[in-house]
Amino acid sequence: MTSPILENLAKARSKKTSGYKLKNPIDHWREDPTSLRKSINAKCFDCSCNQIDEVRHCAVRSCPLWFVRPYQEDTNG
């Protein structure tokens, strides 16, 4: 015999009614393709093989988007 708490938990997990889904920058761009910031974020995310850490540490300084790339660390002192 299983406890009612475990049964309710199993039911809640199987329903997945929250609808919450993490979105990546490409998903955000698809919602608003006219946004310049979302376009830049999506392009950098795509170029870095869908790895945000790779965007942060991008070393391709010849890229025209390098100075406006997302997820940069603040270096203004």
Backbone atoms as SQL, in Angstrom:
CREATE TABLE atoms (id INTEGER PRIMARY KEY, chain TEXT, resi INTEGER, resn TEXT, atom TEXT, x REAL, y REAL, z REAL);
INSERT INTO atoms VALUES
  (1, 'A', 1, 'MET', 'N', 0.845, -1.188, 0.000),
  (2, 'A', 1, 'MET', 'CA', 0.000, 0.000, 0.000),
  (3, 'A', 1, 'MET', 'C', 0.890, 1.252, 0.000),
  (4, 'A', 2, 'THR', 'N', 0.653, 2.147, -0.950),
  (5, 'A', 2, 'THR', 'CA', 1.421, 3.388, -1.001),
  (6, 'A', 2, 'THR', 'C', 0.670, 4.496, -0.277),
  (7, 'A', 3, 'SER', 'N', 1.403, 5.459, 0.164),
  (8, 'A', 3, 'SER', 'CA', 0.775, 6.552, 0.912),
  (9, 'A', 3, 'SER', 'C', 0.056, 7.507, -0.040),
  (10, 'A', 4, 'PRO', 'N', -0.964, 8.184, 0.435),
  (11, 'A', 4, 'PRO', 'CA', -1.692, 9.142, -0.411),
  (12, 'A', 4, 'PRO', 'C', -0.798, 10.297, -0.874),
  (13, 'A', 5, 'ILE', 'N', 0.163, 10.649, -0.067),
  (14, 'A', 5, 'ILE', 'CA', 1.069, 11.735, -0.448),
  (15, 'A', 5, 'ILE', 'C', 1.869, 11.344, -1.679),
  (16, 'A', 6, 'LEU', 'N', 2.409, 10.129, -1.686),
  (17, 'A', 6, 'LEU', 'CA', 3.175, 9.682, -2.842),
  (18, 'A', 6, 'LEU', 'C', 2.303, 9.541, -4.084),
  (19, 'A', 7, 'GLU', 'N', 1.069, 9.127, -3.897),
  (20, 'A', 7, 'GLU', 'CA', 0.148, 9.016, -5.031),
  (21, 'A', 7, 'GLU', 'C', -0.147, 10.390, -5.622),
  (22, 'A', 8, 'ASN', 'N', -0.389, 11.365, -4.769),
  (23, 'A', 8, 'ASN', 'CA', -0.654, 12.721, -5.248),
  (24, 'A', 8, 'ASN', 'C', 0.562, 13.321, -5.941),
  (25, 'A', 9, 'LEU', 'N', 1.735, 13.048, -5.412),
  (26, 'A', 9, 'LEU', 'CA', 2.956, 13.538, -6.030),
  (27, 'A', 9, 'LEU', 'C', 3.142, 12.925, -7.409),
  (28, 'A', 10, 'ALA', 'N', 2.888, 11.642, -7.533),
  (29, 'A', 10, 'ALA', 'CA', 3.007, 10.975, -8.829),
  (30, 'A', 10, 'ALA', 'C', 2.009, 11.541, -9.826),
  (31, 'A', 11, 'LYS', 'N', 0.789, 11.823, -9.385),
  (32, 'A', 11, 'LYS', 'CA', -0.214, 12.414, -10.267),
  (33, 'A', 11, 'LYS', 'C', 0.206, 13.803, -10.726),
  (34, 'A', 12, 'ALA', 'N', 0.721, 14.595, -9.807),
  (35, 'A', 12, 'ALA', 'CA', 1.137, 15.956, -10.146),
  (36, 'A', 12, 'ALA', 'C', 2.284, 15.946, -11.144),
  (37, 'A', 13, 'ARG', 'N', 3.230, 15.037, -10.960),
  (38, 'A', 13, 'ARG', 'CA', 4.356, 14.948, -11.888),
  (39, 'A', 13, 'ARG', 'C', 3.919, 14.479, -13.265),
  (40, 'A', 14, 'SER', 'N', 2.946, 13.597, -13.314),
  (41, 'A', 14, 'SER', 'CA', 2.506, 13.074, -14.603),
  (42, 'A', 14, 'SER', 'C', 1.703, 14.109, -15.381),
  (43, 'A', 15, 'LYS', 'N', 1.014, 15.009, -14.690),
  (44, 'A', 15, 'LYS', 'CA', 0.206, 16.025, -15.369),
  (45, 'A', 15, 'LYS', 'C', 1.066, 17.111, -16.006),
  (46, 'A', 16, 'LYS', 'N', 2.092, 17.545, -15.307),
  (47, 'A', 16, 'LYS', 'CA', 2.962, 18.620, -15.768),
  (48, 'A', 16, 'LYS', 'C', 2.144, 19.808, -16.248),
  (49, 'A', 17, 'THR', 'N', 1.286, 20.291, -15.391),
  (50, 'A', 17, 'THR', 'CA', 0.373, 21.361, -15.763),
  (51, 'A', 17, 'THR', 'C', 0.990, 22.751, -15.647),
  (52, 'A', 18, 'SER', 'N', 2.197, 22.870, -15.139),
  (53, 'A', 18, 'SER', 'CA', 2.754, 24.201, -14.947),
  (54, 'A', 18, 'SER', 'C', 3.008, 24.896, -16.275),
  (55, 'A', 19, 'GLY', 'N', 3.409, 24.164, -17.305),
  (56, 'A', 19, 'GLY', 'CA', 3.666, 24.762, -18.602),
  (57, 'A', 19, 'GLY', 'C', 4.941, 25.588, -18.644),
  (58, 'A', 20, 'TYR', 'N', 5.716, 25.574, -17.588),
  (59, 'A', 20, 'TYR', 'CA', 6.940, 26.363, -17.523),
  (60, 'A', 20, 'TYR', 'C', 8.030, 25.687, -18.328),
  (61, 'A', 21, 'LYS', 'N', 8.634, 26.448, -19.212),
  (62, 'A', 21, 'LYS', 'CA', 9.715, 25.926, -20.037),
  (63, 'A', 21, 'LYS', 'C', 10.808, 26.974, -20.115),
  (64, 'A', 22, 'LEU', 'N', 12.028, 26.566, -19.856),
  (65, 'A', 22, 'LEU', 'CA', 13.141, 27.488, -20.011),
  (66, 'A', 22, 'LEU', 'C', 13.338, 27.772, -21.489),
  (67, 'A', 23, 'LYS', 'N', 13.497, 29.038, -21.806),
  (68, 'A', 23, 'LYS', 'CA', 13.678, 29.422, -23.198),
  (69, 'A', 23, 'LYS', 'C', 15.118, 29.851, -23.421),
  (70, 'A', 24, 'ASN', 'N', 15.646, 29.470, -24.539),
  (71, 'A', 24, 'ASN', 'CA', 16.973, 29.925, -24.908),
  (72, 'A', 24, 'ASN', 'C', 16.829, 31.190, -25.753),
  (73, 'A', 25, 'PRO', 'N', 17.915, 31.892, -26.048),
  (74, 'A', 25, 'PRO', 'CA', 17.820, 33.140, -26.814),
  (75, 'A', 25, 'PRO', 'C', 17.179, 32.974, -28.195),
  (76, 'A', 26, 'ILE', 'N', 17.315, 31.821, -28.792),
  (77, 'A', 26, 'ILE', 'CA', 16.701, 31.610, -30.107),
  (78, 'A', 26, 'ILE', 'C', 15.180, 31.560, -29.974),
  (79, 'A', 27, 'ASP', 'N', 14.673, 30.934, -28.916),
  (80, 'A', 27, 'ASP', 'CA', 13.227, 30.912, -28.672),
  (81, 'A', 27, 'ASP', 'C', 12.692, 32.322, -28.438),
  (82, 'A', 28, 'HIS', 'N', 13.443, 33.133, -27.682),
  (83, 'A', 28, 'HIS', 'CA', 13.028, 34.515, -27.442),
  (84, 'A', 28, 'HIS', 'C', 13.007, 35.304, -28.755),
  (85, 'A', 29, 'TRP', 'N', 13.988, 35.083, -29.613),
  (86, 'A', 29, 'TRP', 'CA', 14.036, 35.767, -30.905),
  (87, 'A', 29, 'TRP', 'C', 12.849, 35.371, -31.779),
  (88, 'A', 30, 'ARG', 'N', 12.467, 34.112, -31.743),
  (89, 'A', 30, 'ARG', 'CA', 11.321, 33.660, -32.544),
  (90, 'A', 30, 'ARG', 'C', 10.033, 34.357, -32.131),
  (91, 'A', 31, 'GLU', 'N', 9.925, 34.754, -30.866),
  (92, 'A', 31, 'GLU', 'CA', 8.741, 35.471, -30.401),
  (93, 'A', 31, 'GLU', 'C', 8.717, 36.905, -30.912),
  (94, 'A', 32, 'ASP', 'N', 9.889, 37.515, -31.108),
  (95, 'A', 32, 'ASP', 'CA', 9.971, 38.908, -31.550),
  (96, 'A', 32, 'ASP', 'C', 11.179, 39.075, -32.477),
  (97, 'A', 33, 'PRO', 'N', 11.074, 38.640, -33.733),
  (98, 'A', 33, 'PRO', 'CA', 12.227, 38.696, -34.637),
  (99, 'A', 33, 'PRO', 'C', 12.630, 40.103, -35.062),
  (100, 'A', 34, 'THR', 'N', 11.850, 41.123, -34.723),
  (101, 'A', 34, 'THR', 'CA', 12.220, 42.491, -35.094),
  (102, 'A', 34, 'THR', 'C', 13.112, 43.159, -34.046),
  (103, 'A', 35, 'SER', 'N', 13.294, 42.524, -32.894),
  (104, 'A', 35, 'SER', 'CA', 14.109, 43.089, -31.827),
  (105, 'A', 35, 'SER', 'C', 15.594, 42.913, -32.137),
  (106, 'A', 36, 'LEU', 'N', 16.324, 44.024, -32.160),
  (107, 'A', 36, 'LEU', 'CA', 17.760, 43.975, -32.446),
  (108, 'A', 36, 'LEU', 'C', 18.512, 43.210, -31.352),
  (109, 'A', 37, 'ARG', 'N', 18.191, 43.472, -30.083),
  (110, 'A', 37, 'ARG', 'CA', 18.882, 42.805, -28.976),
  (111, 'A', 37, 'ARG', 'C', 18.634, 41.305, -29.011),
  (112, 'A', 38, 'LYS', 'N', 17.403, 40.886, -29.266),
  (113, 'A', 38, 'LYS', 'CA', 17.102, 39.455, -29.320),
  (114, 'A', 38, 'LYS', 'C', 17.772, 38.799, -30.520),
  (115, 'A', 39, 'SER', 'N', 17.919, 39.541, -31.605),
  (116, 'A', 39, 'SER', 'CA', 18.606, 39.013, -32.787),
  (117, 'A', 39, 'SER', 'C', 20.091, 38.795, -32.509),
  (118, 'A', 40, 'ILE', 'N', 20.714, 39.754, -31.844),
  (119, 'A', 40, 'ILE', 'CA', 22.135, 39.629, -31.493),
  (120, 'A', 40, 'ILE', 'C', 22.337, 38.476, -30.517),
  (121, 'A', 41, 'ASN', 'N', 21.497, 38.401, -29.504),
  (122, 'A', 41, 'ASN', 'CA', 21.610, 37.316, -28.530),
  (123, 'A', 41, 'ASN', 'C', 21.472, 35.955, -29.198),
  (124, 'A', 42, 'ALA', 'N', 20.502, 35.831, -30.096),
  (125, 'A', 42, 'ALA', 'CA', 20.279, 34.557, -30.778),
  (126, 'A', 42, 'ALA', 'C', 21.453, 34.196, -31.685),
  (127, 'A', 43, 'LYS', 'N', 21.999, 35.177, -32.398),
  (128, 'A', 43, 'LYS', 'CA', 23.124, 34.902, -33.292),
  (129, 'A', 43, 'LYS', 'C', 24.355, 34.460, -32.496),
  (130, 'A', 44, 'CYS', 'N', 24.650, 35.139, -31.411),
  (131, 'A', 44, 'CYS', 'CA', 25.805, 34.766, -30.595),
  (132, 'A', 44, 'CYS', 'C', 25.605, 33.379, -29.969),
  (133, 'A', 45, 'PHE', 'N', 24.411, 33.103, -29.508),
  (134, 'A', 45, 'PHE', 'CA', 24.098, 31.802, -28.914),
  (135, 'A', 45, 'PHE', 'C', 24.258, 30.697, -29.955),
  (136, 'A', 46, 'ASP', 'N', 23.783, 30.940, -31.169),
  (137, 'A', 46, 'ASP', 'CA', 23.901, 29.961, -32.249),
  (138, 'A', 46, 'ASP', 'C', 25.368, 29.761, -32.645),
  (139, 'A', 47, 'CYS', 'N', 26.108, 30.841, -32.750),
  (140, 'A', 47, 'CYS', 'CA', 27.517, 30.761, -33.163),
  (141, 'A', 47, 'CYS', 'C', 28.358, 30.001, -32.143),
  (142, 'A', 48, 'SER', 'N', 27.969, 30.068, -30.870),
  (143, 'A', 48, 'SER', 'CA', 28.752, 29.417, -29.812),
  (144, 'A', 48, 'SER', 'C', 28.238, 28.018, -29.487),
  (145, 'A', 49, 'CYS', 'N', 27.561, 27.397, -30.430),
  (146, 'A', 49, 'CYS', 'CA', 27.049, 26.021, -30.266),
  (147, 'A', 49, 'CYS', 'C', 26.108, 25.890, -29.070),
  (148, 'A', 50, 'ASN', 'N', 25.268, 26.899, -28.887),
  (149, 'A', 50, 'ASN', 'CA', 24.236, 26.899, -27.844),
  (150, 'A', 50, 'ASN', 'C', 24.799, 26.813, -26.430),
  (151, 'A', 51, 'GLN', 'N', 25.944, 27.443, -26.208),
  (152, 'A', 51, 'GLN', 'CA', 26.589, 27.464, -24.896),
  (153, 'A', 51, 'GLN', 'C', 26.775, 28.913, -24.447),
  (154, 'A', 52, 'ILE', 'N', 26.031, 29.330, -23.423),
  (155, 'A', 52, 'ILE', 'CA', 26.115, 30.713, -22.964),
  (156, 'A', 52, 'ILE', 'C', 27.511, 31.033, -22.443),
  (157, 'A', 53, 'ASP', 'N', 28.160, 30.089, -21.781),
  (158, 'A', 53, 'ASP', 'CA', 29.521, 30.338, -21.295),
  (159, 'A', 53, 'ASP', 'C', 30.486, 30.623, -22.444),
  (160, 'A', 54, 'GLU', 'N', 30.263, 30.008, -23.585),
  (161, 'A', 54, 'GLU', 'CA', 31.116, 30.271, -24.747),
  (162, 'A', 54, 'GLU', 'C', 30.903, 31.688, -25.266),
  (163, 'A', 55, 'VAL', 'N', 29.685, 32.201, -25.155),
  (164, 'A', 55, 'VAL', 'CA', 29.423, 33.581, -25.566),
  (165, 'A', 55, 'VAL', 'C', 30.154, 34.532, -24.632),
  (166, 'A', 56, 'ARG', 'N', 30.110, 34.243, -23.334),
  (167, 'A', 56, 'ARG', 'CA', 30.797, 35.090, -22.354),
  (168, 'A', 56, 'ARG', 'C', 32.294, 35.178, -22.621),
  (169, 'A', 57, 'HIS', 'N', 32.890, 34.072, -23.015),
  (170, 'A', 57, 'HIS', 'CA', 34.337, 34.009, -23.195),
  (171, 'A', 57, 'HIS', 'C', 34.743, 34.005, -24.663),
  (172, 'A', 58, 'CYS', 'N', 33.913, 34.601, -25.489),
  (173, 'A', 58, 'CYS', 'CA', 34.175, 34.631, -26.931),
  (174, 'A', 58, 'CYS', 'C', 35.512, 35.327, -27.207),
  (175, 'A', 59, 'ALA', 'N', 36.311, 34.710, -28.042),
  (176, 'A', 59, 'ALA', 'CA', 37.627, 35.258, -28.380),
  (177, 'A', 59, 'ALA', 'C', 37.708, 35.712, -29.830),
  (178, 'A', 60, 'VAL', 'N', 36.613, 35.682, -30.553),
  (179, 'A', 60, 'VAL', 'CA', 36.606, 36.061, -31.962),
  (180, 'A', 60, 'VAL', 'C', 36.387, 37.571, -32.054),
  (181, 'A', 61, 'ARG', 'N', 37.454, 38.325, -31.840),
  (182, 'A', 61, 'ARG', 'CA', 37.353, 39.781, -31.827),
  (183, 'A', 61, 'ARG', 'C', 37.107, 40.371, -33.211),
  (184, 'A', 62, 'SER', 'N', 37.270, 39.588, -34.244),
  (185, 'A', 62, 'SER', 'CA', 37.004, 40.093, -35.595),
  (186, 'A', 62, 'SER', 'C', 35.508, 40.072, -35.927),
  (187, 'A', 63, 'CYS', 'N', 34.699, 39.483, -35.074),
  (188, 'A', 63, 'CYS', 'CA', 33.258, 39.439, -35.287),
  (189, 'A', 63, 'CYS', 'C', 32.679, 40.838, -35.095),
  (190, 'A', 64, 'PRO', 'N', 31.809, 41.285, -36.014),
  (191, 'A', 64, 'PRO', 'CA', 31.232, 42.625, -35.860),
  (192, 'A', 64, 'PRO', 'C', 30.317, 42.754, -34.635),
  (193, 'A', 65, 'LEU', 'N', 29.876, 41.657, -34.069),
  (194, 'A', 65, 'LEU', 'CA', 29.009, 41.703, -32.887),
  (195, 'A', 65, 'LEU', 'C', 29.783, 41.558, -31.580),
  (196, 'A', 66, 'TRP', 'N', 31.095, 41.459, -31.632),
  (197, 'A', 66, 'TRP', 'CA', 31.874, 41.157, -30.432),
  (198, 'A', 66, 'TRP', 'C', 31.664, 42.194, -29.324),
  (199, 'A', 67, 'PHE', 'N', 31.621, 43.471, -29.675),
  (200, 'A', 67, 'PHE', 'CA', 31.483, 44.515, -28.655),
  (201, 'A', 67, 'PHE', 'C', 30.080, 44.611, -28.078),
  (202, 'A', 68, 'VAL', 'N', 29.094, 44.049, -28.758),
  (203, 'A', 68, 'VAL', 'CA', 27.719, 44.113, -28.265),
  (204, 'A', 68, 'VAL', 'C', 27.195, 42.743, -27.870),
  (205, 'A', 69, 'ARG', 'N', 28.082, 41.761, -27.771),
  (206, 'A', 69, 'ARG', 'CA', 27.643, 40.397, -27.447),
  (207, 'A', 69, 'ARG', 'C', 27.021, 40.367, -26.050),
  (208, 'A', 70, 'PRO', 'N', 26.083, 39.462, -25.852),
  (209, 'A', 70, 'PRO', 'CA', 25.429, 39.378, -24.549),
  (210, 'A', 70, 'PRO', 'C', 26.275, 38.647, -23.529),
  (211, 'A', 71, 'TYR', 'N', 25.865, 38.721, -22.289),
  (212, 'A', 71, 'TYR', 'CA', 26.452, 37.978, -21.169),
  (213, 'A', 71, 'TYR', 'C', 27.893, 38.388, -20.880),
  (214, 'A', 72, 'GLN', 'N', 28.271, 39.619, -21.238),
  (215, 'A', 72, 'GLN', 'CA', 29.619, 40.089, -20.938),
  (216, 'A', 72, 'GLN', 'C', 29.711, 40.448, -19.460),
  (217, 'A', 73, 'GLU', 'N', 30.884, 40.298, -18.921),
  (218, 'A', 73, 'GLU', 'CA', 31.102, 40.753, -17.554),
  (219, 'A', 73, 'GLU', 'C', 31.306, 42.256, -17.584),
  (220, 'A', 74, 'ASP', 'N', 30.804, 42.937, -16.579),
  (221, 'A', 74, 'ASP', 'CA', 30.942, 44.388, -16.513),
  (222, 'A', 74, 'ASP', 'C', 32.405, 44.741, -16.235),
  (223, 'A', 75, 'THR', 'N', 33.018, 45.473, -17.155),
  (224, 'A', 75, 'THR', 'CA', 34.443, 45.822, -17.000),
  (225, 'A', 75, 'THR', 'C', 34.630, 47.308, -16.809),
  (226, 'A', 76, 'ASN', 'N', 33.599, 48.028, -16.354),
  (227, 'A', 76, 'ASN', 'CA', 33.699, 49.461, -16.190),
  (228, 'A', 76, 'ASN', 'C', 34.343, 49.888, -14.869),
  (229, 'A', 77, 'GLY', 'N', 34.928, 48.919, -14.171),
  (230, 'A', 77, 'GLY', 'CA', 35.665, 49.227, -12.961),
  (231, 'A', 77, 'GLY', 'C', 34.820, 49.202, -11.785);
